[in-house]
Amino acid sequence: MHSFCCIRDLRNKQVINVCDGRCLGYVCDVDINICDGKVAAIRVPGESKGFLLSRGDEITIPWERIDRIGDDTILVNVGELKGGNGGKDKKKKFIWED
């Protein structure tokens, strides 16, 4: 198995939360720390708000929360997702309860 992959390959992988088995979606973006050149987090689109409506806030998953990257899936350990600021900010961050 490879010890590297490109961002294009990450976007084709389904993200699964190992805590509850829930599919969080597919990687839509990657955060890179430009100071050290390392991937800091992956982003997954939030849940759809309904037919023809925009998707919810993106879920940002820190790189440290990734358990394994497989051929088709990325297993993450994010516990229970909770909004970081009570829904006041559209670009809210998420926190996890272990």
ABEGO torsion letter per residue (X at the ends): XBABBBAAAAAABBBBBAAAGBBAEBBABBBBBAAAGBBABBBBBBBBAEBGBBBBBBBBBBAAABABBBAABBBBBAEBBBBAAGGABAABBBBBBX
